[in-house]
Amino acid sequence: MNAYKFLHAGRVGPFSGFAWPEASWVDAEAPPELCRSGIHACRLEHLAYWLADELWRIELDGELVETELQVIATRARLVERVSA
């Protein structure tokens, strides 16, 4: 599934502090749970809610959980930075 992820400068997660590798798969340590575990991303219609320094298109895989403003997965990778 394709989604979007906002990160701080240098591909750093704003809440986790995790430095994302570019184009490599990242696996969560636990099943997806809102604000607790998994890889959190958002859909196009929720971008304004999650503003940060860098916007990335992200590919999600594995177990997925959808919430009101987020999509949470067990596996993901950054695909490309959105510059527009």
KAKALIN-V803245 format. One record per residue. RES is the residue in three letters. SS is DSSP state (H for helix, E for strand, L for the rest). PHI is phi in degrees with one decimal (999 if undefined). BURIAL is + if it has 9 or more other C-alpha atoms within 8 Angstrom, else -. Layout:
res-><RES:RES>
ss-><SS:SS>
phi-><PHI:PHI>
burial-><BURIAL:BURIAL>
//
This chain:
res-><MET:ASN:ALA:TYR:LYS:PHE:LEU:HIS:ALA:GLY:ARG:VAL:GLY:PRO:PHE:SER:GLY:PHE:ALA:TRP:PRO:GLU:ALA:SER:TRP:VAL:ASP:ALA:GLU:ALA:PRO:PRO:GLU:LEU:CYS:ARG:SER:GLY:ILE:HIS:ALA:CYS:ARG:LEU:GLU:HIS:LEU:ALA:TYR:TRP:LEU:ALA:ASP:GLU:LEU:TRP:ARG:ILE:GLU:LEU:ASP:GLY:GLU:LEU:VAL:GLU:THR:GLU:LEU:GLN:VAL:ILE:ALA:THR:ARG:ALA:ARG:LEU:VAL:GLU:ARG:VAL:SER:ALA>
ss-><L:E:E:E:E:E:E:E:L:L:L:E:L:L:L:L:L:L:E:L:L:E:L:L:L:E:E:L:L:L:L:L:E:L:L:L:E:L:E:E:E:E:L:H:H:H:H:H:H:H:L:L:L:E:E:E:E:E:E:E:E:E:E:E:E:E:L:L:L:L:E:E:E:E:E:E:E:E:E:E:E:E:L:L>
phi-><999:-91.5:-151.1:-131.0:-142.7:-90.5:-132.9:-74.5:-51.2:84.4:64.4:-105.5:-63.4:-65.9:-104.2:-88.7:76.0:-72.6:-88.3:-73.1:-75.8:-85.8:76.4:-95.4:-70.4:-121.1:-108.7:-72.6:-84.3:-147.6:-59.3:-61.1:-147.6:-50.6:61.9:-126.2:-152.7:93.9:-103.2:-95.6:-143.2:-141.3:-90.2:-52.6:-69.7:-109.7:-57.2:-61.9:-73.5:-112.6:-52.6:-155.5:-63.5:-122.8:-107.9:-123.8:-84.5:-126.9:-105.4:-104.2:-149.6:82.1:-67.8:-120.9:-128.4:-107.4:-118.5:-59.8:-124.8:-145.8:-123.3:-122.3:-132.6:-90.5:-151.7:-160.1:-149.4:-74.3:-101.0:-160.4:-79.5:-91.6:-102.3:-91.3>
burial-><-:-:+:+:+:+:+:+:-:-:+:+:+:+:-:-:-:-:-:-:-:-:-:-:-:-:-:+:-:-:+:+:+:-:-:-:+:+:+:+:+:+:+:-:-:+:+:-:-:-:-:+:-:+:+:+:+:+:+:+:+:-:+:+:+:-:-:-:-:+:+:+:+:+:+:+:+:+:+:-:+:-:-:->
//
